[in-house]
């Protein structure tokens, strides 16, 4: 029988490290979302790293704006953004203040509160699809811009936090290019996932959006 996941909260020092160190270490950790209707917990199975102003694929590449200010620190906070006018995505800020690096939480397994997640993800065909992809994950966990800047290390009163869970051994971690990232950042192998896990989203290369003629 496998050991129970460790429910120790992750300290700020966990996030205050290089983003390419934090990203694979997030796999197997437990993301807790506390809602008025009850908690939802998710075992993280897929992430993507973004290296801030040094990374052409990052929102911070061209500097600080009102939209991306949470990325600039301090570490251990949430950066939530709205994309394509439809979806939210959840990122975890890493590294020293001002560095603007973060990890996109791409997918996970809902382990607590699946009934609550399913009410928000009514098109999910089975439990594996509840949080299979960043937009689905944010929807299932009721994440929106109101959570931007949330302190993940503020304790049980915070609407979002991370628990130690069960870290994934390096030989079970897949690694490859990020999904949907184009330009100079397309080939960066900054996506990490738990090999063989059914909740991991499929890889999709960047497809330039066509302008209407």
Secondary structure per residue as TSV (DSSP state, phi and psi in degrees):
chain	resnum	aa	ss	phi	psi
A	1	X	-	360.0	132.3
A	2	X	-	-74.0	151.5
A	3	X	-	-69.2	152.3
A	4	X	-	-66.6	146.2
A	5	X	-	-60.4	142.9
A	6	X	E	-72.7	125.4
A	7	X	E	-100.9	20.6
A	8	X	E	-70.7	129.1
A	9	X	E	-62.5	140.3
A	10	X	-	-74.4	131.9
A	11	X	-	-79.5	167.6
A	12	X	H	-61.4	-30.6
A	13	X	H	-61.4	-26.6
A	14	X	H	-60.4	-40.9
A	15	X	H	-83.9	-20.8
A	16	X	S	-85.5	58.6
A	17	X	S	-141.8	167.3
A	18	X	-	-55.4	139.8
A	19	X	H	-61.7	-31.8
A	20	X	H	-75.9	-12.2
A	21	X	H	-87.3	-41.8
A	22	X	H	-67.5	-43.0
A	23	X	H	-53.7	-57.6
A	24	X	H	-66.2	-25.1
A	25	X	H	-75.0	-11.9
A	26	X	T	-78.5	-19.6
A	27	X	T	-64.1	131.0
A	28	X	T	88.5	-8.5
A	29	X	-	-77.4	162.2
A	30	X	E	-109.0	119.9
A	31	X	E	-93.7	124.8
A	32	X	E	-108.8	125.3
A	33	X	E	-115.4	116.8
A	34	X	E	-97.5	117.1
A	35	X	E	-115.3	164.3
A	36	X	T	-59.0	-24.5
A	37	X	T	-89.8	-8.2
A	38	X	E	134.5	170.4
A	39	X	E	-80.4	150.1
A	40	X	E	-125.0	130.2
A	41	X	E	-120.0	143.4
A	42	X	E	-136.8	128.3
A	43	X	E	-85.1	117.4
A	44	X	E	-70.5	128.2
A	45	X	E	-120.7	-11.5
A	46	X	E	-155.1	135.7
A	47	X	E	-143.7	165.5
A	48	X	E	-136.5	138.6
A	49	X	E	-99.4	145.9
A	50	X	E	-134.1	128.7
A	51	X	-	-98.2	30.3
A	52	X	G	65.6	-138.4
A	53	X	G	-67.9	-10.5
A	54	X	G	-92.6	-0.6
A	55	X	-	-119.9	113.4
A	56	X	T	-61.5	-19.3
A	57	X	T	-87.2	-4.5
A	58	X	S	-90.2	148.1
A	59	X	T	-63.5	-20.7
A	60	X	T	-91.3	3.4
A	61	X	T	-57.8	-36.7
A	62	X	T	-99.7	15.6
A	63	X	-	103.6	-176.9
A	64	X	-	-80.3	138.1
A	65	X	-	-136.8	173.5
A	66	X	T	-61.8	-33.8
A	67	X	T	-68.8	-43.8
A	68	X	T	-103.2	11.4
A	69	X	G	-57.9	-30.5
A	70	X	G	-64.5	-24.7
A	71	X	G	-65.6	-22.3
A	72	X	G	-84.5	7.9
A	73	X	S	103.6	177.5
A	74	X	-	-72.7	170.4
A	75	X	S	-66.3	160.9
A	76	X	S	81.4	22.7
A	77	X	B	-118.8	165.3
A	78	X	E	-94.1	142.4
A	79	X	E	-119.1	115.3
A	80	X	E	-116.4	128.4
A	81	X	E	-129.5	160.3
A	82	X	E	-103.2	133.9
A	83	X	E	-132.3	142.7
A	84	X	T	56.6	20.0
A	85	X	T	67.5	15.7
A	86	X	T	-136.8	-36.7
A	87	X	E	-125.9	154.7
A	88	X	E	-106.7	154.2
A	89	X	E	-134.5	143.7
A	90	X	E	-106.6	125.8
A	91	X	E	-122.7	151.6
A	92	X	E	-113.5	120.9
A	93	X	E	-75.6	134.1
A	94	X	E	-129.0	169.9
A	95	X	S	75.3	179.6
A	96	X	S	-69.8	155.0
A	97	X	T	-53.5	138.0
A	98	X	T	92.8	-12.9
A	99	X	S	-82.2	-26.4
A	100	X	-	64.5	31.2
A	101	X	E	-96.0	154.9
A	102	X	E	-163.6	168.7
A	103	X	E	-121.8	122.7
A	104	X	E	-78.6	126.2
A	105	X	E	-85.7	107.8
A	106	X	E	-89.5	-34.6
A	107	X	E	-161.9	161.7
A	108	X	E	-171.3	171.9
A	109	X	E	-103.7	120.8
A	110	X	E	-74.4	117.8
A	111	X	E	-107.1	-20.3
A	112	X	E	-137.9	137.0
A	113	X	-	79.0	27.2
A	114	X	H	-60.3	-32.1
A	115	X	H	-65.4	-38.1
A	116	X	H	-68.7	-42.5
A	117	X	H	-62.5	-40.4
A	118	X	H	-65.3	-29.8
A	119	X	H	-66.3	-28.3
A	120	X	H	-91.1	-23.9
A	121	X	-	-111.9	64.9
A	122	X	T	-68.3	-17.1
A	123	X	T	-89.4	-4.6
A	124	X	-	-65.1	129.0
A	125	X	S	-83.2	-19.2
A	126	X	S	-161.0	168.1
A	127	X	G	-58.4	-28.4
A	128	X	G	-65.6	-22.9
A	129	X	G	-93.3	-2.4
A	130	X	T	-57.9	-40.7
A	131	X	T	-133.5	40.7
A	132	X	B	-94.0	83.0
A	133	X	S	123.6	149.3
A	134	X	H	-64.0	-37.5
A	135	X	H	-70.2	-41.6
A	136	X	H	-63.3	-41.2
A	137	X	H	-61.8	-47.3
A	138	X	H	-63.1	-39.3
A	139	X	H	-64.8	-46.4
A	140	X	H	-61.5	-34.4
A	141	X	T	-95.1	4.7
A	142	X	T	57.0	51.1
A	143	X	-	-102.4	127.6
A	144	X	-	-143.4	-172.4
A	145	X	G	-64.4	-18.3
A	146	X	G	-63.5	-18.8
A	147	X	G	-95.2	-1.3
A	148	X	T	-60.2	130.5
A	149	X	T	86.4	-0.6
A	150	X	-	-58.4	134.9
A	151	X	B	-80.2	112.3
A	152	X	T	-73.9	-11.9
A	153	X	T	-109.5	17.6
A	154	X	S	-84.8	-0.5
A	155	X	-	95.8	-169.1
A	156	X	T	-67.6	-10.6
A	157	X	T	-86.0	-9.2
A	158	X	S	-78.6	143.0
A	159	X	S	-70.5	-14.8
A	160	X	E	-137.8	135.6
A	161	X	E	-155.7	167.7
A	162	X	E	-121.8	134.4
A	163	X	E	-110.7	157.0
A	164	X	E	-60.1	-37.0
A	165	X	E	60.1	-139.8
A	166	X	-	-128.5	98.1
A	167	X	-	-55.1	149.2
A	168	X	-	-95.8	129.6
A	169	X	-	-59.3	145.2
A	170	X	G	-54.1	-32.9
A	171	X	G	-74.4	-4.0
A	172	X	G	-108.1	7.8
A	173	X	E	-101.4	122.2
A	174	X	E	-86.1	157.1
A	175	X	E	-149.7	135.8
A	176	X	E	-172.3	-173.5
A	177	X	-	-65.9	154.3
A	178	X	-	-69.9	152.9
A	179	X	T	-80.8	130.1
A	180	X	T	71.5	11.2
A	181	X	-	-95.7	126.8
A	182	X	-	-108.4	-171.2
A	183	X	G	65.8	-148.5
A	184	X	G	-67.3	-19.1
A	185	X	G	-93.7	3.6
A	186	X	T	-64.1	-37.8
A	187	X	T	-89.7	-2.5
A	188	X	-	-62.8	123.6
A	189	X	-	-83.3	63.5
A	190	X	-	-105.8	13.9
A	191	X	E	-101.4	134.0
A	192	X	E	-130.6	142.8
A	193	X	E	-150.8	161.5
A	194	X	E	-81.8	116.4
A	195	X	T	-58.0	131.3
A	196	X	T	78.9	-0.4
A	197	X	-	-76.4	130.6
A	198	X	T	-71.7	-10.6
A	199	X	T	-90.2	-6.6
A	200	X	S	-69.2	137.0
A	201	X	-	-78.7	154.2
A	202	X	-	-72.0	147.3
A	203	X	-	-74.4	136.6
A	204	X	-	-134.2	126.8
A	205	X	-	-70.8	162.2
A	206	X	-	-65.6	134.3
A	207	X	-	-121.6	108.5
A	208	X	-	-56.4	137.5
A	209	X	-	-76.3	129.0
A	210	X	-	-79.7	138.3
A	211	X	-	-83.9	142.5
A	212	X	-	-66.5	141.0
A	213	X	-	-105.6	360.0
